[in-house]
Amino acid sequence: MESPFKAEILKGKVGLITGGRSGIGFEISTQFGKHGASVAIMGRRKQVLQAAVSALQSLGIHAVGFEGDVRKQEDAKRVIEPTFKHFGQIDILVNAAAGNFLVNAEDLSPNGFRTVMDIDSVGTFTMCHEALGYLRKGGHGRISTSGGPILNISATLHYTASWYQIHVSAAKAAIDSITRSLALEWGTDYNILVNGMAPGPIADTPGLSKLAPDEIKIQAREQLPSFHIGDKWDIAMAAVYLVSDAGKYVNGTTLVVDGGNWLYRPCRLP
Ligand code: COA
């Protein structure tokens, strides 16, 4: 699909995207690149990371990949420093790395709970914390786009409650809170805009294939008239909006991009 944004809207920017090798993270990397940015992607597995970098490069995007686990502070440093060395700047951080699996609370071990909290919540904070020195450029005071921005990928699971997702719901709730706290502190101190995005079910992503097998999707479509699966493109366009000058007055919000799915309730009135 063609982008509604000008091709140079992110020209000259450098984006670092965790979890950028697949799914939503890869599409965000691709669209950042197509809109003029250079991108560094961070992932745990060297081989798949390299394949993603090659795919980006084949589109003419200046892309590099660095191996690392967002759970480890030393890995965060090991990715952020060479990204800065390679490009001479880091302008945008996207935290898209996430862990997920379906399990009922009774069968989830505390370590399983902690693992997802570590990847999603602690990982997001660690990356923000380690990247701050590179992202801050602006002066104190009025919000502008001179520092940052940061985009944290969240979800809508915790707005109510979601079956078999106690760990992920808790982790995403923490991410939303981190987004608001950093927006307040770093928005004020460094003109860094910190926002989140909560995607709905998105086609062709590891998340959807893992969490909603085909038979569940067919069932959902039959039972929920409003059930609508989005495209990775929808998420990437919202990301371009939030990190570009188009979003320069948006700070501390988590944008729900789900076609209204999370609002759905059966109508009880005739
Ligand atoms: N059900 C229940 N518990 C699970 C689980 C599952 N499907 N997968 C992992 N765990 C538990 C493990 O049992 C372990 O707890 P224990 O030590 O008490 O037994 C704990 O989580 C850590 O598991 P481990 O496999 O050692 O962790 P890991 O670091 O190798 O990988 C994940 C953990 C979450 C990254 C991995 O399981 C995963 O899901 N990766 C895919 C990421 C993904 O889906 N991304 C898309 C997000 S939408």
Residues whose N, C-alpha, C, O or C-beta is under 5 A from the ligand:
A	BS01	COA	A98 G99 N100 F101 L102 V103 S109 N111 G112 T115 P206 G207
